[in-house]
Amino acid sequence: MHERAKALLAAAILLGATAARAEGAPERTLPRISFDDAIRRASTKNPQNEIAVAEIQRSQALVEQARAAWLPTLNANATYTRLDADRVLNDRVILSANQLSANIGLAVPIVAPRAWVAHARALENVDISKLSAVEAKRQVALLTGRAFLTVLAQKRVLASVERARDTSRAHEEFAKSRLAGGVGNRLDAVRASQERATNETRVQNQLIALARAQEALGVLVGENGPIDTVDEAQLAGPPPLATALGGAEARSDVVAERERVESSRKAVRDSYTEYLPVLSLTAQPFYQNPPTFSQPTTGWQAQVLLSLPIFDGGNRYGLTHEREAVEAQNRARLDAALRQAKSEVRAAFVALERADEALVQAREAAKLAAEALDLTEQAYRAGATSNIEVVDAERRARDAAAEAAIVEDTARQARLDLLVASGRFPGP
């Protein structure tokens, strides 16, 4: 008896120390963010958007390079030559041992059709890069929205398994109190403890899933750490099917493909410039010391150069055929993008209808399961049934509540998918 009292005292001290450590190390509070704020922060801080902006800058730099091909160029040159001795002919120095020459060369393209066309294509590529940046922003917003809804769903599932754990704890305490009072049995107490331990495991697993979802959301919004969400996500109402199908044609990815088709069509159209002549002007003032028979001390010269390509081994025909193939590829991609966009709208519309109906049924099932658990517990406390029915009812209530949370997330995800597929998300 004395040894048992010492063991109980040691256990009490250990439990007290554990509780003190738990109270002394409170759970870290994460920053919370709303749905709109998450989308807004992701659009400015996510690396994918920064990469898209850098791609626009690269396209603009290529425009500068293309423009330089038809703008004037100015170059300065200087040469110093040292010979071993003067070159003498008939007692006259015809080539000095020390020579200095300098010139400034000016080249002005007058007619440069190929350079003009290349500059026009570069400008169009800037517009395409901007549309691609909009598409990258849309994809980041979609991923962020899904991550936000996933965190929200994980929190709902966690709440359901925590309720199940608390219920199983209460049932365990009641079963143990009946056993201690001599009116229960060991089997009921063991079943109750096993169910409580199972629910404790589910809670820990759900906490892991929630932590991973919060970390994923933090990465998407550009934070160096996990981010929590508010308790609800405000999504716009779904549009009618006809309106959604029309909006799909104006999506950023479809518009970008349409611009690529137009740019490649113009490239094929402008292939005739490969056969046009190029006219340029060059001017060069110079300085020569000492002067020579053919080169005075100072002077200038100018040339007008006309270049007409006659035969290049078939290179121009190959360029035209390549451009035609690129145009065909872009048209095929545009057709595929349109079909895919409209398919996503139809699939999302059907998914939303089915998910909303499933959500109604799942909530009703969770409500009925909770009611059944309450009735089963009352019957058990009254001695009308065994606790195996209580354990079964607890499991059914837990699973129904978790399923309701999952179906609720499915409905929200379907609504988000429809908004994205119809081009209504993210907003301007």
C-alpha positions in Angstrom: 0.0 0.0 0.0 2.8 2.4 0.8 4.6 1.6 -2.5 1.4 2.2 -4.4 1.0 5.6 -2.7 4.5 6.6 -3.7 3.9 5.5 -7.3 0.7 7.6 -7.4 2.6 10.6 -6.0 5.3 10.3 -8.6 2.8 10.1 -11.4 1.0 13.2 -10.1 4.3 15.1 -10.0 5.1 14.0 -13.6 1.7 15.0 -14.8 2.0 18.4 -13.1 5.4 19.0 -14.7 4.0 18.1 -18.1 1.1 20.4 -17.7 3.4 23.2 -16.6 5.6 22.7 -19.7 2.5 22.8 -21.8 1.2 26.0 -20.2 4.7 27.6 -20.4 5.1 26.9 -24.1 1.9 28.1 -25.8 1.2 27.3 -29.4 2.6 29.9 -31.9 0.0 32.2 -33.4 0.3 32.4 -37.1 -0.5 35.6 -39.1 -4.0 35.3 -40.7 -4.9 36.5 -44.1 -8.1 37.0 -46.0 -8.8 35.5 -49.4 -8.6 38.7 -51.3 -5.4 39.7 -49.5 -3.8 36.4 -50.3 -4.5 36.8 -54.0 -3.3 40.4 -53.9 0.0 39.6 -52.1 0.6 36.6 -54.4 0.3 38.8 -57.5 3.1 41.1 -56.2 5.4 38.8 -54.2 5.2 35.5 -56.0 8.5 34.7 -57.9 6.5 33.5 -60.9 5.1 37.0 -61.4 8.5 38.5 -61.0 9.8 36.2 -63.6 7.0 37.2 -66.0 7.8 40.9 -65.4 11.5 40.2 -66.1 10.4 38.5 -69.4 8.6 41.7 -70.4 11.7 43.7 -69.8 13.7 41.2 -71.8 11.3 41.6 -74.7 11.6 45.3 -74.5 15.4 45.0 -74.6 15.0 42.9 -77.8 13.0 45.8 -79.3 15.9 48.1 -78.6 18.2 45.7 -80.4 15.9 45.3 -83.4 15.5 49.1 -83.7 19.2 49.6 -83.7 19.4 47.8 -87.1 17.7 50.6 -88.9 19.1 53.6 -87.0 22.3 55.5 -87.9 25.6 54.3 -86.4 28.7 56.4 -85.7 32.1 54.9 -85.0 35.5 56.6 -84.4 38.8 54.8 -85.5 42.4 55.8 -85.0 45.6 54.0 -86.1 49.3 54.7 -85.3 51.9 52.9 -87.4 55.6 52.7 -86.6 58.0 51.5 -89.3 61.7 50.7 -88.9 62.6 53.6 -91.1 61.3 56.0 -93.7 60.5 54.6 -97.1 62.4 56.7 -99.6 62.1 56.8 -103.4 64.3 59.2 -105.5 65.3 61.1 -102.4 61.7 61.6 -101.4 60.0 60.1 -98.4 57.0 58.3 -99.7 56.1 56.6 -96.4 57.0 58.0 -93.1 58.3 55.9 -90.3 55.6 57.4 -88.0 52.1 57.6 -89.2 48.8 58.6 -87.6 45.5 58.2 -89.2 42.0 58.7 -87.8 38.4 58.8 -89.1 34.8 58.9 -88.1 32.4 56.6 -89.9 28.7 57.3 -90.2 26.4 54.7 -91.6 22.7 55.6 -92.3 20.3 52.9 -93.4 17.9 54.6 -95.9 15.8 51.7 -97.1 15.9 48.7 -94.7 12.7 46.7 -95.0 13.9 43.6 -93.2 15.1 45.6 -90.2 11.8 47.4 -90.1 9.8 44.1 -90.2 12.1 42.6 -87.4 11.4 45.7 -85.3 7.6 45.3 -85.8 7.8 41.6 -84.8 9.8 42.6 -81.7 7.1 45.1 -80.7 4.4 42.4 -81.1 6.5 40.0 -78.9 6.4 42.6 -76.1 2.6 42.5 -76.3 2.6 38.8 -76.2 5.0 38.9 -73.2 2.5 41.1 -71.4 -0.3 38.7 -72.1 1.9 35.8 -70.9 2.5 37.8 -67.7 -1.3 38.2 -67.2 -1.6 34.4 -67.7 1.2 33.7 -65.2 -0.7 36.0 -62.7 -3.9 34.0 -63.4 -2.1 30.7 -62.7 -0.5 32.0 -59.5 -3.9 33.4 -58.3 -5.5 30.0 -59.0 -2.8 28.1 -57.1 -3.1 30.6 -54.2 -6.9 30.4 -54.2 -6.7 26.6 -54.0 -4.1 26.7 -51.3 -6.2 29.1 -49.3 -9.3 26.9 -49.6 -7.2 23.9 -48.7 -6.1 25.5 -45.5 -9.7 26.4 -44.8 -10.8 22.8 -45.4 -8.0 21.3 -43.3 -9.1 23.6 -40.4 -12.7 22.4 -40.8 -11.6 18.7 -40.8 -9.4 19.4 -37.8 -12.3 20.9 -36.0 -14.4 17.8 -36.7 -11.8 15.3 -35.5 -11.2 17.4 -32.4 -14.9 17.3 -31.6 -14.7 13.5 -32.1 -11.7 13.3 -29.8 -13.5 15.4 -27.1 -16.6 13.2 -27.4 -14.5 10.0 -27.1 -12.7 11.5 -24.1 -16.0 12.2 -22.3 -17.2 8.7 -23.2 -13.9 7.2 -21.9 -14.2 9.1 -18.6 -17.8 7.9 -18.2 -16.9 4.3 -19.0 -14.0 4.4 -16.4 -16.3 6.0 -13.8 -18.8 3.2 -14.3 -16.0 0.7 -14.0 -14.8 2.3 -10.8 -18.3 2.4 -9.4 -18.8 -1.3 -10.0 -21.6 -0.9 -12.6 -19.5 -1.1 -15.7 -17.1 -3.6 -17.2 -13.4 -3.6 -18.3 -14.4 -4.3 -22.0 -16.4 -1.0 -22.2 -13.5 1.0 -20.7 -11.0 -0.5 -23.0 -13.1 0.2 -26.1 -13.6 3.8 -25.0 -9.9 4.3 -24.4 -9.1 2.7 -27.8 -11.5 5.0 -29.6 -10.1 8.0 -27.8 -6.5 7.0 -28.7 -7.6 6.6 -32.4 -9.1 10.1 -32.4 -6.0 11.5 -30.8 -3.9 10.0 -33.6 -6.3 11.5 -36.2 -5.9 14.9 -34.6 -2.1 14.8 -34.8 -2.2 13.6 -38.4 -4.7 16.4 -39.3 -2.4 19.0 -37.6 0.4 17.8 -39.9 -1.8 18.2 -42.9 -2.8 21.7 -41.8 0.8 22.7 -41.2 1.8 21.6 -44.7 -1.1 23.5 -46.2 -0.2 26.6 -44.3 3.4 26.4 -45.4 2.3 26.0 -49.1 0.1 29.1 -48.7 3.0 31.0 -47.2 5.2 30.2 -50.2 2.6 31.3 -52.7 2.1 34.7 -51.1 5.8 35.3 -50.8 6.3 34.8 -47.1 9.1 33.0 -45.4 6.9 31.0 -43.1 3.4 29.5 -42.7 0.2 31.6 -43.1 -3.2 31.0 -41.6 -6.5 32.0 -43.1 -9.6 33.7 -41.8 -12.6 31.5 -41.3 -14.3 32.1 -44.7 -13.5 32.8 -48.3 -15.6 35.3 -50.2 -16.1 34.1 -53.8 -18.2 35.7 -56.5 -21.4 34.0 -57.6 -21.0 31.6 -60.6 -22.1 33.0 -64.0 -24.7 31.2 -66.2 -23.2 28.6 -68.5 -23.6 30.7 -71.7 -21.9 33.7 -70.1 -19.1 31.5 -68.8 -18.5 29.9 -72.2 -18.3 33.4 -73.8 -15.9 34.5 -71.1 -13.6 31.6 -71.7 -12.8 33.0 -75.2 -11.5 36.2 -73.5 -9.2 34.3 -71.0 -5.6 35.5 -70.9 -4.2 32.2 -72.2 -6.6 32.2 -75.2 -5.9 35.8 -76.0 -2.1 35.2 -75.8 -2.5 32.3 -78.3 -4.6 34.4 -80.5 -1.9 37.1 -80.5 0.8 34.5 -81.4 -1.3 33.4 -84.4 -1.6 37.0 -85.6 2.1 37.7 -85.1 3.0 34.5 -87.1 0.5 35.5 -89.8 2.2 38.8 -90.2 5.6 37.2 -90.3 4.5 35.0 -93.3 2.9 38.1 -95.0 6.1 40.1 -94.6 8.3 37.4 -96.1 8.4 39.4 -99.3 10.8 41.9 -97.7 13.5 39.2 -98.0 13.6 40.0 -101.7 13.7 43.8 -101.5 16.9 45.8 -101.9 18.7 47.6 -99.1 19.9 51.1 -99.5 22.4 52.7 -97.1 24.6 55.8 -96.9 28.1 55.9 -95.4 30.2 59.1 -94.8 33.7 59.3 -93.4 35.8 62.4 -92.5 39.4 61.5 -92.0 42.8 62.7 -90.8 46.2 61.5 -92.1 49.6 62.6 -90.8 51.8 62.7 -92.7 49.8 62.9 -95.8 50.4 60.5 -98.7 50.1 60.8 -102.4 46.5 59.4 -102.3 45.5 60.6 -98.8 45.7 64.3 -97.9 46.0 65.5 -94.3 42.2 66.0 -93.9 39.2 65.2 -96.1 36.1 63.2 -96.4 34.3 60.6 -98.5 30.8 59.3 -98.9 29.1 56.3 -100.5 25.6 55.3 -101.3 25.4 51.5 -101.3 22.5 49.6 -102.9 22.4 45.8 -102.2 20.0 43.6 -104.1 19.9 39.9 -103.1 19.7 37.7 -106.2 20.5 34.1 -105.1 21.2 32.9 -101.6 21.0 29.2 -102.0 17.3 29.0 -101.1 17.7 30.5 -97.6 14.8 32.9 -98.1 12.5 30.1 -99.3 13.4 28.1 -96.2 12.6 31.1 -93.9 9.2 31.5 -95.5 8.4 27.8 -95.1 9.5 27.9 -91.5 7.2 30.9 -90.8 4.3 29.1 -92.4 4.9 26.0 -90.2 5.1 28.2 -87.1 1.8 29.8 -88.1 0.2 26.4 -88.5 1.5 25.4 -85.1 0.1 28.5 -83.4 -3.3 28.0 -85.1 -3.4 24.5 -83.8 -2.5 25.7 -80.3 -5.2 28.3 -80.4 -7.8 25.7 -81.4 -6.6 23.4 -78.6 -6.7 26.3 -76.1 -10.3 27.2 -77.1 -11.5 23.7 -76.8 -9.7 23.2 -73.5 -11.1 26.5 -72.0 -14.7 25.6 -73.0 -14.2 22.1 -71.7 -13.0 23.4 -68.4 -16.1 25.7 -68.1 -18.5 22.8 -68.8 -16.7 20.4 -66.4 -16.6 23.1 -63.7 -20.2 23.9 -64.2 -21.3 20.3 -63.8 -18.9 19.8 -60.8 -20.4 22.8 -59.1 -23.9 21.6 -59.5 -23.1 18.1 -58.2 -20.9 19.5 -55.4 -23.6 21.8 -54.1 -26.1 19.0 -54.1 -23.6 16.7 -52.4 -22.9 19.4 -49.8 -26.6 19.5 -48.8 -26.7 15.8 -48.4 -23.3 15.7 -46.5 -24.5 18.3 -44.0 -27.7 16.4 -43.5 -25.8 13.2 -42.9 -23.5 14.9 -40.4 -26.5 16.3 -38.6 -28.2 13.0 -38.5 -25.0 11.2 -37.4 -24.6 13.7 -34.5 -28.2 13.2 -33.5 -27.7 9.4 -33.6 -24.6 9.7 -31.4 -26.5 11.8 -28.9 -29.4 9.2 -28.8 -26.9 6.3 -28.5 -25.1 8.0 -25.6 -28.4 8.6 -23.8 -29.4 5.0 -24.3 -26.0 3.8 -23.0 -26.2 6.0 -19.9 -29.6 4.6 -19.3 -28.3 1.1 -19.5 -30.3 0.2 -22.6 -27.3 -0.7 -24.8 -23.6 -1.5 -24.7 -20.9 0.9 -25.5 -20.0 -0.8 -28.8 -23.0 1.0 -30.2 -21.6 4.2 -28.8 -18.2 3.6 -30.3 -19.8 2.9 -33.6 -21.9 6.0 -33.4 -18.9 8.1 -32.6 -17.1 6.8 -35.6 -20.0 7.5 -37.9 -20.4 11.0 -36.5 -16.7 11.7 -36.9 -16.6 10.4 -40.4 -19.8 12.2 -41.4 -18.4 15.5 -40.0 -15.1 15.1 -41.8 -16.9 14.1 -45.0 -19.1 17.2 -44.8 -15.9 19.4 -44.4 -14.3 17.7 -47.4 -17.5 18.1 -49.6 -17.7 21.7 -48.5 -14.1 22.2 -49.8 -15.0 20.4 -53.0 -17.9 22.8 -53.6 -15.7 25.8 -52.9 -13.0 24.5 -55.2 -15.6 23.8 -57.9 -16.8 27.4 -57.6 -13.3 28.7 -57.9 -12.6 26.5 -60.9 -15.7 27.8 -62.7 -14.7 31.4 -62.0 -11.2 30.8 -63.3 -12.4 28.8 -66.4 -14.8 31.6 -67.3 -12.1 34.3 -67.0 -13.7 36.0 -64.0 -10.9 35.2 -61.6 -8.7 36.9 -60.7 -10.5 40.2 -61.1 -8.9 43.2 -62.8 
